[in-house]
Amino acid sequence: MRKASLMCAVLASAALVGCGDENGAPAPDTKRVTIELVEHVVNESLTDHPPMGDSAGDVLTFANQLFNKENTTQVGTDQGYCLRVDVGKSFECTWTAFLADGQITVNGPFFDTKESTLSITGGTGAYAEADGYMELGFRDTPMGTVEYDFVYQVILPY
């Protein structure tokens, strides 16, 4: 029994080799690419399901512009939807960024009052085997303007 437990521990450790290090660095056969974008909220619609007002089940759909990190040049678009889950606190979202070299799809929470981290769930083109996450940050913008910082940490095979 003791030998079997030791063998299981050794095999489990061996299986984890190549999964990255304790600092989140990618495995040796992968590379990390950082993509920094600014989303301009220009086209969104909220479908208010009963009861009237902010309630679980409301759906936000959008199709917006994506700009470079300097916020000077449009480099793509995005589209997706968010389902209100926790009233006044969060939505659960899925959307796709359309860039010149491919698409990146993310899924995860959008918090009303704090920054969010979403999982990269797939992609096409240069991002066909993408993994990683996207950090969403609020931007300080003039009244009537809504923008978000998107920082993608994309892990790709070499």
Stockholm file with secondary structure:
# STOCKHOLM 1.0

chainA/1-158         MRKASLMCAVLASAALVGCGDENGAPAPDTKRVTIELVEHVVNESLTDHPPMGDSAGDVLTFANQLFNKENTTQVGTDQGYCLRVDVGKSFECTWTAFLADGQITVNGPFFDTKESTLSITGGTGAYAEADGYMELGFRDTPMGTVEYDFVYQVILPY
#=GR chainA/1-158 SS CHHHHHHHHHHHHHHHTTSCCTTCCCCTTEEEEEEEEEEECCCEEEECCSSSSSCTTCEEEEEEEEEETTSSSEEEEEEEEEEEEETTTEEEEEEEEEETTEEEEEEEEEESSSCEEEEEEEESGGGTTCEEEEEEEECCCCTTCCEEEEEEEEEEEC
#=GC SS_cons         CHHHHHHHHHHHHHHHTTSCCTTCCCCTTEEEEEEEEEEECCCEEEECCSSSSSCTTCEEEEEEEEEETTSSSEEEEEEEEEEEEETTTEEEEEEEEEETTEEEEEEEEEESSSCEEEEEEEESGGGTTCEEEEEEEECCCCTTCCEEEEEEEEEEEC
//
